[in-house]
């Protein structure tokens, strides 16, 4: 684990091919000649410079935990990103970084400067992930097992081990205790369905849920859980902390025409079930 940035190599362009004289006026009116050059930087985008990766093994799971700490140095909220590899954590971490604004005065900070982003996903080695690609079938099998067909172990490890460990590491709120309304979970497709499952299985842990095209059509038991667990998740303190966002893509709404699917239908049904319970 550790920072992903590496050293840089400075390369001066060949004079015969690429050298060009540029003139630029400096503040005192003098002129300086500049020589074109290329700097080869083996580093990563700004939004990922603060990211560290840990290999987290528990109960047979081989995970990569990617942590982008808050920019303010104090963590007041955390976004947990499932399906972190190969792209979702990177997209979220860079997006949050890009929306933090220019202010460095603490009184005018964007709230996002206090947010940490944590990626929780299968370790790349478990699906032969390298810089040139990955084994799609291997990743699909892992996702189907842990997010859909046999989610109990992943649920326990995420909620009982990963979340407390990360928030202790981040020293959230200065005390290590984060209220549910400051803890979000984000998933897509199968992991979107899993993220919703946390609401029924561990109500009051994740207060904010961002569900991208959740595969609820494959998880009819979630509708049963919505009934069986309603007493727990409709308690006042859980309801006050909870907000759920369902997202589907434009073409998914065309169910009679390819590439439409049943995701919008079941997302609407689940949203209605939850609305009836307040």
KEKE-3310 file (N, C-alpha, C; in steps of 0.2 Angstrom, whole numbers, plus 5000, padded with zeros to 4 digits):
npx = (5004:5001:5007:5003:5010:5024:5042:5048:5053:5064:5064:5073:5069:5075:5087:5088:5076:5065:5067:5063:5063:5056:5049:5046:5039:5045:5040:5048:5050:5061:5067:5065:5073:5065:5065:5058:5052:5049:5041:5041:5030:5028:5015:4999:4982:4977:4966:4969:4980:4981:4977:4977:4981:4975:4977:4965:4960:4948:4938:4939:4938:4946:4950:4952:4955:4953:4957:4953:4957:4949:4950:4951:4957:4950:4938:4922:4912:4909:4910:4906:4911:4906:4910:4923:4934:4935:4934:4925:4928:4938:4932:4922:4931:4939:4929:4923:4934:4935:4925:4927:4929:4938:4941:4952:4950:4944:4932:4924:4924:4919:4907:4911:4925:4927:4924:4928:4932:4930:4934:4928:4931:4934:4950:4962:4970:4963:4954:4963:4968:4976:4987:4984:4971:4958:4951:4936:4926:4930:4929:4915:4910:4914:4907:4894:4893:4896:4888:4876:4871:4876:4877:4880:4892:4900:4893:4894:4908:4910:4901:4905:4918:4926:4920:4921:4935:4940:4935:4941:4954:4953:4949:4937:4927:4934:4932:4930:4918:4904:4889:4875:4869:4879:4886:4888:4883:4888:4883:4882:4872:4873:4880:4873:4860:4865:4869:4857:4852:4859:4852:4841:4846:4856:4850:4851:4865:4871:4867:4864:4861:4866:4860:4864:4856:4851:4851:4837:4828:4834:4834:4822:4820:4823:4812:4804:4812:4810:4797:4798:4808:4803:4800:4812:4819:4810:4810:4811:4824:4831:4824:4825:4838:4840:4841:4837:4843:4838:4844:4843:4848:4845:4841:4837:4824:4817:4808:4802:4810:4826:4841:4833:4828:4822:4825:4821:4807:4807:4814:4806:4795:4801:4804:4791:4787:4795:4791:4778:4780:4785)
npy = (4994:5012:5028:5031:5039:5041:5044:5057:5059:5069:5075:5082:5090:5084:5095:5097:5093:5098:5110:5126:5143:5154:5169:5178:5191:5196:5201:5213:5218:5212:5200:5182:5167:5152:5135:5122:5107:5090:5083:5067:5060:5049:5047:5051:5057:5072:5071:5058:5058:5058:5045:5029:5012:4997:4980:4969:4955:4944:4931:4923:4932:4942:4958:4974:4989:5005:5021:5038:5051:5065:5082:5092:5087:5084:5072:5072:5065:5050:5042:5026:5016:5003:4989:4994:4992:4990:5004:5012:5017:5026:5035:5041:5046:5056:5064:5069:5076:5086:5094:5101:5115:5131:5137:5140:5144:5140:5144:5145:5133:5120:5108:5096:5095:5090:5077:5059:5047:5030:5015:4999:4984:4969:4962:4967:4956:4945:4944:4944:4956:4969:4982:4982:4976:4964:4949:4946:4936:4931:4942:4944:4932:4933:4945:4941:4931:4937:4949:4945:4931:4924:4934:4935:4934:4944:4955:4954:4956:4969:4977:4975:4974:4981:4994:4999:4998:5007:5019:5021:5023:5034:5043:5049:5063:5067:5059:5046:5041:5041:5048:5040:5048:5054:5044:5036:5025:5018:5009:4999:4991:4975:4977:4988:4983:4976:4986:4992:4981:4982:4991:4985:4974:4979:4991:5009:5010:5014:5029:5036:5032:5028:5021:5014:5009:4997:4979:4974:4965:4953:4950:4946:4943:4954:4962:4954:4956:4969:4969:4961:4967:4979:4985:4988:4997:5007:5014:5030:5036:5030:5033:5047:5048:5043:5043:5039:5036:5031:5027:5026:5022:5031:5022:5011:5012:5009:4996:4987:4987:4983:4991:4989:4985:4976:4984:4998:4996:4988:4995:5006:5000:4996:5008:5013:5004:5008:5021:5020:5016:5026)
npz = (5000:4999:4992:4975:4966:4956:4953:4942:4925:4916:4900:4887:4872:4856:4848:4834:4829:4836:4843:4848:4848:4860:4865:4879:4889:4904:4921:4923:4911:4904:4892:4890:4884:4879:4880:4871:4879:4885:4898:4906:4916:4928:4935:4943:4940:4948:4957:4962:4969:4983:4986:4994:4994:5001:5004:5009:5018:5023:5030:5019:5008:4996:4996:4989:4997:4994:4998:4999:5008:5016:5010:5018:5029:5040:5043:5040:5033:5024:5009:5003:4991:4981:4970:4966:4958:4941:4939:4946:4959:4955:4947:4956:4966:4959:4954:4966:4971:4960:4963:4974:4975:4974:4986:5000:5012:5027:5032:5021:5014:5003:5007:5003:5004:5016:5015:5014:5002:5000:4992:4990:4985:4975:4975:4962:4958:4960:4949:4939:4936:4927:4921:4908:4906:4911:4917:4912:4914:4926:4935:4934:4940:4953:4957:4955:4965:4977:4978:4975:4974:4985:4997:5011:5018:5012:5016:5030:5032:5026:5034:5047:5048:5038:5038:5052:5053:5043:5047:5059:5055:5047:5057:5059:5061:5072:5083:5079:5078:5067:5062:5055:5045:5039:5032:5017:5004:4988:4974:4959:4947:4950:4963:4966:4970:4981:4989:4993:5000:5012:5019:5023:5030:5039:5045:5048:5047:5035:5029:5017:5001:4985:4971:4957:4943:4949:4951:4954:4948:4948:4961:4970:4983:4990:4991:4999:5011:5013:5018:5029:5037:5040:5052:5059:5050:5049:5060:5070:5071:5061:5049:5049:5046:5033:5015:4999:4983:4967:4952:4934:4917:4902:4890:4897:4900:4889:4888:4879:4868:4862:4869:4881:4898:4913:4924:4927:4930:4942:4950:4952:4958:4970:4975:4977:4987:4998:5000:5004:5017:5023)
capx = (5000:5005:5005:5003:5014:5031:5046:5047:5059:5064:5067:5074:5068:5081:5087:5088:5070:5060:5069:5060:5064:5050:5051:5041:5041:5044:5037:5052:5052:5066:5065:5069:5072:5062:5067:5053:5054:5044:5043:5038:5028:5025:5011:4992:4979:4977:4961:4971:4987:4981:4974:4982:4977:4977:4974:4961:4958:4944:4933:4939:4937:4952:4948:4956:4952:4956:4955:4955:4955:4946:4955:4952:4961:4946:4933:4915:4907:4912:4906:4909:4910:4906:4912:4928:4938:4941:4934:4920:4931:4942:4927:4919:4936:4941:4923:4922:4940:4934:4919:4928:4930:4945:4943:4956:4948:4940:4925:4921:4925:4914:4907:4915:4932:4927:4922:4933:4930:4933:4933:4928:4930:4938:4957:4963:4973:4958:4952:4968:4968:4983:4986:4982:4965:4956:4947:4929:4922:4932:4926:4908:4909:4915:4902:4888:4893:4896:4883:4869:4869:4878:4880:4880:4899:4902:4889:4897:4914:4909:4898:4908:4926:4929:4918:4925:4943:4942:4933:4946:4960:4952:4948:4931:4924:4939:4931:4930:4911:4901:4882:4873:4867:4886:4889:4885:4886:4886:4884:4880:4870:4873:4882:4867:4856:4868:4869:4850:4851:4862:4847:4836:4850:4859:4847:4855:4872:4872:4861:4863:4862:4866:4859:4864:4854:4851:4848:4832:4824:4837:4834:4815:4820:4823:4805:4802:4815:4807:4791:4800:4813:4801:4799:4818:4821:4805:4811:4812:4831:4833:4820:4828:4845:4840:4839:4839:4843:4838:4846:4843:4850:4840:4839:4834:4817:4814:4808:4800:4815:4833:4843:4829:4827:4817:4828:4817:4801:4808:4817:4800:4791:4804:4803:4785:4786:4798:4787:4772:4783:4788)
capy = (5000:5018:5033:5028:5043:5039:5049:5059:5059:5075:5074:5088:5088:5085:5102:5097:5091:5101:5116:5132:5149:5158:5175:5180:5197:5195:5207:5219:5220:5208:5194:5176:5162:5146:5129:5117:5101:5085:5079:5061:5060:5043:5049:5050:5063:5076:5068:5052:5058:5056:5039:5024:5005:4991:4973:4967:4948:4942:4926:4921:4937:4946:4964:4980:4995:5012:5027:5045:5055:5072:5087:5097:5084:5082:5068:5073:5061:5045:5038:5019:5014:4996:4988:4999:4991:4993:5011:5016:5021:5031:5040:5045:5050:5061:5069:5073:5081:5091:5098:5104:5122:5134:5141:5136:5147:5135:5147:5145:5127:5116:5102:5090:5095:5086:5070:5054:5042:5023:5010:4992:4979:4963:4964:4965:4950:4940:4943:4945:4963:4972:4989:4980:4973:4960:4943:4948:4931:4930:4947:4943:4927:4936:4950:4937:4927:4942:4954:4943:4924:4923:4940:4936:4935:4951:4960:4954:4959:4976:4981:4973:4975:4986:5001:5002:4999:5013:5026:5022:5025:5041:5047:5053:5068:5068:5055:5039:5039:5044:5047:5037:5052:5056:5039:5034:5019:5018:5003:4999:4985:4970:4980:4993:4979:4974:4992:4992:4976:4984:4995:4980:4970:4983:4998:5014:5010:5019:5034:5039:5026:5029:5015:5015:5003:4991:4973:4971:4960:4947:4949:4946:4942:4961:4964:4951:4959:4976:4968:4958:4971:4986:4988:4990:5002:5013:5018:5037:5038:5028:5037:5054:5048:5040:5045:5033:5038:5026:5030:5021:5025:5032:5017:5006:5013:5006:4989:4984:4988:4983:4987:4990:4979:4977:4988:5003:4993:4985:5001:5010:4996:4996:5015:5014:5001:5012:5027:5018:5015:5033)
capz = (5000:4999:4987:4969:4962:4956:4951:4935:4921:4912:4893:4883:4865:4851:4845:4827:4827:4840:4847:4845:4853:4862:4868:4884:4893:4911:4924:4923:4904:4901:4888:4891:4879:4882:4875:4872:4882:4887:4905:4906:4923:4930:4941:4942:4940:4954:4961:4965:4972:4990:4987:4996:4993:5006:5003:5015:5018:5029:5029:5012:5003:4995:4994:4989:5000:4992:5003:4997:5014:5015:5008:5024:5035:5045:5039:5043:5030:5020:5004:5002:4984:4980:4963:4966:4953:4938:4937:4949:4964:4952:4945:4961:4969:4955:4954:4972:4971:4956:4965:4980:4974:4974:4992:5005:5018:5030:5033:5014:5011:5001:5012:5000:5007:5023:5013:5011:4998:5001:4988:4993:4979:4974:4973:4955:4957:4960:4943:4934:4933:4926:4917:4901:4906:4916:4915:4913:4917:4933:4939:4934:4944:4960:4958:4956:4971:4983:4978:4973:4976:4992:4999:5018:5020:5010:5020:5037:5032:5025:5039:5054:5048:5034:5040:5058:5052:5039:5050:5064:5051:5045:5063:5057:5066:5077:5088:5077:5078:5062:5062:5049:5039:5036:5029:5011:5000:4981:4970:4952:4944:4956:4969:4968:4974:4987:4993:4996:5005:5018:5022:5026:5034:5044:5045:5052:5046:5029:5029:5011:4996:4978:4968:4950:4939:4954:4948:4958:4945:4950:4969:4973:4991:4993:4992:5005:5016:5014:5022:5036:5041:5040:5059:5060:5046:5049:5067:5068:5070:5054:5044:5049:5043:5027:5009:4994:4976:4962:4945:4928:4911:4897:4886:4901:4900:4883:4889:4873:4862:4864:4875:4887:4903:4918:4930:4929:4933:4948:4954:4953:4963:4977:4978:4980:4993:5003:5001:5008:5024:5026)
cpx = (5004:5003:5007:5008:5021:5036:5045:5054:5059:5068:5067:5073:5074:5081:5086:5080:5064:5061:5066:5061:5058:5052:5045:5043:5040:5041:5041:5053:5057:5063:5069:5068:5070:5063:5061:5056:5048:5046:5038:5037:5025:5021:5004:4989:4978:4972:4963:4977:4987:4978:4979:4977:4980:4973:4971:4958:4954:4939:4933:4939:4944:4950:4954:4952:4956:4953:4958:4953:4952:4952:4956:4956:4957:4940:4927:4910:4911:4907:4910:4907:4911:4908:4918:4932:4934:4940:4930:4923:4935:4937:4924:4925:4938:4935:4922:4928:4938:4929:4920:4929:4937:4946:4947:4955:4943:4933:4921:4922:4919:4914:4910:4922:4932:4925:4928:4929:4933:4930:4933:4926:4935:4945:4958:4966:4968:4954:4957:4969:4975:4981:4984:4975:4964:4952:4940:4925:4924:4929:4918:4906:4909:4909:4895:4887:4892:4891:4876:4868:4871:4881:4881:4887:4902:4899:4892:4904:4914:4907:4902:4915:4928:4927:4921:4932:4944:4940:4938:4952:4959:4950:4942:4928:4928:4938:4930:4922:4907:4894:4880:4871:4873:4889:4885:4887:4883:4888:4880:4878:4869:4874:4877:4862:4858:4868:4862:4849:4854:4857:4842:4840:4853:4856:4850:4862:4874:4866:4859:4865:4861:4866:4859:4862:4854:4847:4842:4828:4827:4837:4827:4815:4820:4816:4802:4805:4812:4801:4794:4804:4810:4801:4806:4820:4816:4806:4813:4819:4834:4830:4823:4835:4845:4838:4842:4838:4843:4840:4846:4845:4844:4837:4836:4827:4813:4813:4806:4805:4822:4837:4839:4829:4822:4819:4823:4810:4802:4810:4811:4796:4794:4803:4796:4784:4789:4794:4781:4774:4786:4795)
cpy = (5006:5022:5029:5032:5040:5045:5051:5059:5065:5074:5080:5086:5089:5092:5102:5096:5096:5107:5122:5137:5153:5164:5177:5186:5195:5202:5214:5221:5216:5202:5188:5171:5156:5141:5124:5110:5096:5083:5073:5060:5053:5044:5048:5056:5066:5073:5061:5052:5056:5049:5033:5017:5000:4985:4970:4960:4947:4937:4924:4926:4941:4952:4969:4986:5001:5017:5034:5049:5062:5077:5091:5094:5082:5078:5069:5068:5056:5042:5032:5017:5007:4995:4993:4998:4988:5001:5015:5020:5027:5037:5044:5049:5056:5066:5073:5078:5087:5096:5101:5112:5124:5136:5136:5139:5142:5138:5146:5138:5124:5110:5096:5089:5091:5078:5065:5049:5035:5018:5003:4988:4974:4965:4962:4958:4944:4939:4945:4952:4966:4979:4988:4977:4968:4954:4945:4943:4930:4935:4946:4937:4929:4941:4946:4934:4932:4947:4951:4936:4922:4929:4941:4937:4942:4956:4960:4958:4967:4980:4980:4974:4981:4993:5003:5003:5006:5019:5027:5025:5032:5046:5052:5057:5069:5063:5047:5037:5044:5043:5044:5042:5055:5050:5036:5028:5019:5012:5004:4992:4980:4973:4986:4989:4977:4980:4993:4987:4978:4988:4990:4976:4973:4991:5003:5014:5015:5023:5036:5033:5029:5023:5016:5008:4997:4985:4970:4966:4953:4945:4950:4946:4949:4963:4960:4954:4966:4975:4966:4963:4978:4989:4991:4997:5008:5016:5025:5039:5036:5032:5044:5054:5046:5044:5040:5036:5032:5030:5024:5025:5026:5026:5011:5006:5010:4998:4985:4983:4987:4990:4988:4984:4981:4981:4993:5001:4992:4991:5005:5007:4997:5003:5016:5010:5005:5018:5025:5017:5021:5034)
cpz = (5000:4993:4980:4964:4962:4953:4944:4932:4916:4905:4889:4875:4861:4848:4838:4825:4830:4843:4844:4850:4854:4866:4873:4888:4900:4915:4924:4916:4900:4897:4889:4885:4882:4877:4877:4875:4884:4893:4905:4914:4924:4936:4939:4942:4948:4959:4964:4968:4979:4991:4989:4996:4998:5003:5010:5014:5024:5026:5022:5006:5003:4992:4993:4992:4998:4996:5000:5003:5012:5014:5014:5029:5040:5041:5043:5039:5026:5015:5002:4995:4983:4972:4962:4960:4947:4938:4942:4955:4961:4950:4950:4965:4965:4954:4960:4973:4966:4958:4972:4980:4975:4981:4997:5011:5021:5031:5026:5011:5008:5005:5009:5002:5013:5021:5011:5007:4999:4996:4991:4987:4979:4972:4966:4954:4957:4954:4937:4931:4933:4922:4910:4900:4911:4913:4917:4916:4924:4938:4939:4939:4952:4962:4959:4963:4977:4984:4977:4976:4983:4996:5007:5020:5018:5015:5027:5037:5030:5031:5046:5054:5044:5036:5046:5057:5048:5043:5056:5061:5050:5051:5062:5063:5072:5083:5086:5076:5072:5062:5055:5043:5036:5033:5023:5008:4993:4978:4963:4950:4950:4963:4971:4972:4980:4992:4996:5001:5012:5022:5026:5031:5040:5044:5050:5051:5040:5028:5022:5006:4989:4974:4960:4946:4943:4951:4952:4955:4946:4958:4972:4980:4994:4995:4998:5011:5018:5018:5029:5040:5042:5047:5061:5056:5046:5056:5065:5067:5063:5049:5043:5045:5036:5021:5004:4987:4971:4955:4940:4922:4906:4893:4890:4901:4894:4883:4883:4867:4865:4865:4881:4892:4908:4924:4932:4932:4940:4953:4956:4959:4970:4980:4981:4986:4999:5005:5006:5016:5027:5024)
residu = (UNK:UNK:UNK:UNK:UNK:UNK:UNK:UNK:UNK:UNK:UNK:UNK:UNK:UNK:UNK:UNK:UNK:UNK:UNK:UNK:UNK:UNK:UNK:UNK:UNK:UNK:UNK:UNK:UNK:UNK:UNK:UNK:UNK:UNK:UNK:UNK:UNK:UNK:UNK:UNK:UNK:UNK:UNK:UNK:UNK:UNK:UNK:UNK:UNK:UNK:UNK:UNK:UNK:UNK:UNK:UNK:UNK:UNK:UNK:UNK:UNK:UNK:UNK:UNK:UNK:UNK:UNK:UNK:UNK:UNK:UNK:UNK:UNK:UNK:UNK:UNK:UNK:UNK:UNK:UNK:UNK:UNK:UNK:UNK:UNK:UNK:UNK:UNK:UNK:UNK:UNK:UNK:UNK:UNK:UNK:UNK:UNK:UNK:UNK:UNK:UNK:UNK:UNK:UNK:UNK:UNK:UNK:UNK:UNK:UNK:UNK:UNK:UNK:UNK:UNK:UNK:UNK:UNK:UNK:UNK:UNK:UNK:UNK:UNK:UNK:UNK:UNK:UNK:UNK:UNK:UNK:UNK:UNK:UNK:UNK:UNK:UNK:UNK:UNK:UNK:UNK:UNK:UNK:UNK:UNK:UNK:UNK:UNK:UNK:UNK:UNK:UNK:UNK:UNK:UNK:UNK:UNK:UNK:UNK:UNK:UNK:UNK:UNK:UNK:UNK:UNK:UNK:UNK:UNK:UNK:UNK:UNK:UNK:UNK:UNK:UNK:UNK:UNK:UNK:UNK:UNK:UNK:UNK:UNK:UNK:UNK:UNK:UNK:UNK:UNK:UNK:UNK:UNK:UNK:UNK:UNK:UNK:UNK:UNK:UNK:UNK:UNK:UNK:UNK:UNK:UNK:UNK:UNK:UNK:UNK:UNK:UNK:UNK:UNK:UNK:UNK:UNK:UNK:UNK:UNK:UNK:UNK:UNK:UNK:UNK:UNK:UNK:UNK:UNK:UNK:UNK:UNK:UNK:UNK:UNK:UNK:UNK:UNK:UNK:UNK:UNK:UNK:UNK:UNK:UNK:UNK:UNK:UNK:UNK:UNK:UNK:UNK:UNK:UNK:UNK:UNK:UNK:UNK:UNK:UNK:UNK:UNK:UNK:UNK:UNK:UNK:UNK:UNK:UNK:UNK:UNK:UNK:UNK:UNK:UNK:UNK:UNK:UNK)
# end
